[in-house]
């Protein structure tokens, strides 16, 4: 993290050890940080001074209170403030619901600090470069979109596709992947419907795994058939 960014971070978490740890980490990085163990104090401060980014424990004080906090932040400041939820579970339903009601991103506990600060720098830079930059709320249903991204397939198996990319995909993201490989396996113009279930980062490049939809028998059968041909010995 470059010292000239100097963002202001708010953390809401009922675990005092985690708050102390994050306070020490942000202090070492010269990032202004305030931790809260009380949602009311957090929301009061939020109205008084706008932070660069909020970190909210998804399961603060119970199963659903983290969701209520996400909604409260959106009610106070609208969709523009980057809001990252933290969670000790990678349950895709929980993460997807948090994104649906207004979370911008998420990180899994124990927090990978490299990933956290990569996200922080991304959001800080985006806001610094363009003060009108907006983070749009995710609709309650799937929203269609089409974009060209640099994905390099590293492996494909019966469960899904592992690929390398400079782009960060949030777990729970649903994608339809097109390209030469999809054309070869599924037919021209077809696509792989996948859901991102895991991701990691190394040297600024992300590795993500997109899991096939189990109900899509056509994709599964054609992929198995193609894999079988790759493993078959050459004739003659």
C-alpha positions in Angstrom: 0.0 0.0 0.0 1.5 3.3 -1.0 1.6 5.9 1.8 0.1 8.6 -0.4 -3.3 6.8 -0.5 -3.9 7.0 3.3 -7.5 5.8 3.2 -9.8 5.7 6.2 -11.1 2.2 7.1 -14.0 1.3 9.3 -14.3 -2.2 10.7 -17.4 -3.6 12.4 -16.7 -6.9 14.2 -17.6 -8.4 17.6 -14.3 -10.3 17.9 -11.9 -8.1 20.0 -8.9 -10.1 19.0 -9.6 -9.6 15.3 -10.2 -5.9 15.7 -6.9 -5.6 17.6 -5.1 -7.5 14.9 -6.5 -5.4 12.1 -5.7 -2.2 14.1 -2.1 -3.3 14.3 -1.9 -4.3 10.7 -3.4 -1.0 9.4 -1.2 1.0 11.7 1.9 -0.7 10.4 0.7 0.2 6.8 0.0 3.8 7.9 -3.7 3.5 7.2 -6.2 5.3 9.4 -8.4 2.8 11.0 -11.4 2.7 13.4 -12.8 -0.5 14.8 -16.4 -0.8 16.2 -18.0 -3.5 18.3 -21.3 -1.7 18.4 -23.4 -1.2 15.2 -25.1 2.0 16.6 -21.7 3.7 17.2 -20.6 2.6 13.7 -23.6 4.0 12.0 -23.4 7.3 14.0 -19.7 7.7 12.9 -20.6 6.8 9.4 -23.0 9.7 9.2 -20.4 12.1 10.7 -17.4 11.1 8.6 -17.4 9.1 5.4 -14.7 6.4 5.2 -12.9 5.1 2.1 -14.1 1.6 2.7 -16.0 -0.5 5.3 -15.3 -4.0 6.5 -18.3 -5.7 8.0 -18.5 -9.0 9.8 -21.1 -11.0 7.9 -22.1 -12.9 11.1 -21.8 -10.0 13.6 -23.7 -11.0 16.8 -25.7 -13.6 15.0 -26.7 -15.3 11.8 -28.4 -12.3 10.1 -27.3 -9.1 11.8 -24.4 -8.7 9.3 -26.9 -8.5 6.5 -28.8 -5.9 8.4 -25.6 -3.9 8.8 -25.0 -4.0 5.0 -28.5 -2.8 4.3 -28.1 0.0 7.0 -24.8 1.2 5.3 -26.6 1.4 2.0 -29.5 3.3 3.5 -27.1 5.8 5.0 -24.6 6.4 2.1 -26.2 4.7 -0.9 -24.4 2.4 -3.3 -21.2 4.4 -3.7 -19.2 3.3 -0.6 -17.1 0.2 -1.1 -18.2 -2.3 1.5 -16.4 -5.6 2.0 -17.9 -8.3 4.2 -15.7 -10.7 6.2 -16.8 -14.2 7.0 -15.3 -17.4 8.4 -17.4 -19.4 6.0 -17.2 -19.7 2.2 -20.8 -20.7 2.0 -21.9 -19.4 -1.5 -25.5 -18.8 -0.4 -24.4 -16.4 2.4 -21.9 -14.6 0.2 -24.3 -14.3 -2.7 -27.0 -12.9 -0.4 -24.6 -10.4 1.0 -23.7 -9.2 -2.6 -27.4 -9.1 -3.5 -28.3 -6.7 -0.7 -25.4 -4.3 -1.3 -21.9 -5.7 -0.4 -19.2 -4.8 -2.9 -16.8 -7.6 -2.2 -15.9 -10.2 0.5 -12.9 -11.8 2.2 -12.7 -15.1 4.1 -11.3 -15.4 7.6 -8.6 -15.9 8.4 -7.9 -12.9 6.2 -5.2 -13.1 3.6 -3.6 -9.7 4.1 -2.1 -9.6 0.6 -5.5 -10.1 -0.9 -7.1 -7.6 1.5 -4.7 -4.8 0.7 -4.8 -5.6 -3.0 -8.6 -5.0 -2.8 -8.1 -1.9 -0.7 -5.6 -0.3 -3.1 -7.9 -1.1 -6.0 -10.9 0.6 -4.5 -8.8 3.5 -3.1 -7.2 4.1 -6.5 -10.6 3.9 -8.3 -12.1 6.5 -6.1 -9.0 8.7 -6.2 -8.8 8.7 -10.0 -12.5 9.4 -10.5 -14.6 11.0 -7.8 -17.7 10.1 -9.7 -16.9 6.4 -9.7 -19.9 4.4 -8.6 -20.3 0.9 -7.2 -23.6 -0.3 -8.4 -25.7 -2.5 -6.2 -26.1 -6.0 -7.4 -29.7 -6.8 -8.4 -31.7 -9.4 -6.4 -31.7 -11.6 -9.5 -28.9 -12.5 -12.0 -28.0 -9.6 -14.2 -26.9 -10.2 -17.7 -23.7 -8.7 -19.0 -21.2 -9.3 -21.7 -17.5 -8.4 -21.5 -14.2 -9.5 -23.1 -11.8 -10.6 -20.4 -8.3 -12.0 -20.5 -8.8 -15.6 -19.2 -6.2 -18.3 -19.7 -7.5 -21.8 -19.1 -5.0 -23.8 -17.0 -7.1 -26.9 -16.5 -10.5 -28.4 -17.3 -12.1 -31.4 -15.7 -15.5 -32.9 -15.1 -16.2 -30.4 -12.3 -15.2 -27.2 -13.9 -12.6 -24.9 -15.3 -9.4 -23.5 -13.6 -8.2 -20.3 -15.2 -5.6 -17.5 -14.7 -6.7 -13.9 -15.1 -5.6 -10.4 -14.0 -9.2 -9.9 -12.9 -10.6 -10.6 -9.4 -13.8 -12.6 -9.5 -15.9 -12.8 -6.3 -16.9 -16.2 -5.1 -20.5 -16.9 -6.0 -20.1 -15.0 -9.3 -22.0 -16.7 -12.1 -20.4 -16.5 -15.6 -21.0 -17.8 -19.0 -17.6 -18.4 -20.5 -17.2 -18.3 -24.3 -14.2 -18.7 -26.6 -12.4 -21.3 -28.7 -12.4 -24.0 -26.1 -16.1 -23.7 -25.5 -16.6 -23.8 -29.3 -14.5 -26.9 -29.6 -16.2 -28.8 -26.7 -19.8 -27.6 -26.8 -20.2 -26.3 -30.4 -19.9 -22.9 -32.1 -21.4 -20.1 -30.1 -22.0 -22.1 -27.0 -20.7 -21.2 -23.5 -19.7 -22.8 -20.2 -22.1 -21.7 -17.4 -19.9 -21.7 -14.2 -20.0 -20.3 -10.7 -16.7 -19.1 -9.1 -16.1 -21.2 -6.0 -12.5 -20.4 -5.2 -9.8 -17.9 -6.0 -6.2 -17.1 -5.1 -3.7 -14.5 -6.1 0.1 -14.7 -6.8 2.2 -11.9 -8.2 -0.9 -9.9 -9.1 -2.4 -12.7 -11.2 -5.6 -14.5 -10.0 -6.3 -18.2 -10.3 -10.0 -19.0 -10.1 -12.1 -22.1 -10.3 -15.4 -22.0 -12.1 -17.7 -25.0 -11.2 -20.1 -26.4 -13.7 -23.8 -26.3 -13.0 -24.7 -29.9 -11.9 -28.1 -29.6 -13.6 -26.7 -28.8 -17.0 -26.3 -32.4 -18.3 -25.4 -31.3 -21.8 -22.3 -29.4 -20.7 -21.3 -32.2 -18.4 -21.7 -34.9 -21.0 -19.9 -33.0 -23.8 -17.1 -32.1 -21.5 -16.7 -35.8 -20.3 -16.7 -36.9 -24.0 -14.0 -34.3 -24.9 -11.9 -35.3 -21.9 -12.1 -38.9 -22.9 -10.8 -38.1 -26.3 -7.9 -36.3 -24.9 -6.9 -39.3 -22.8 -7.4 -41.8 -25.5 -4.1 -43.2 -27.1 -3.4 -42.3 -30.7 -4.7 -44.9 -33.1 -2.1 -46.8 -35.1 
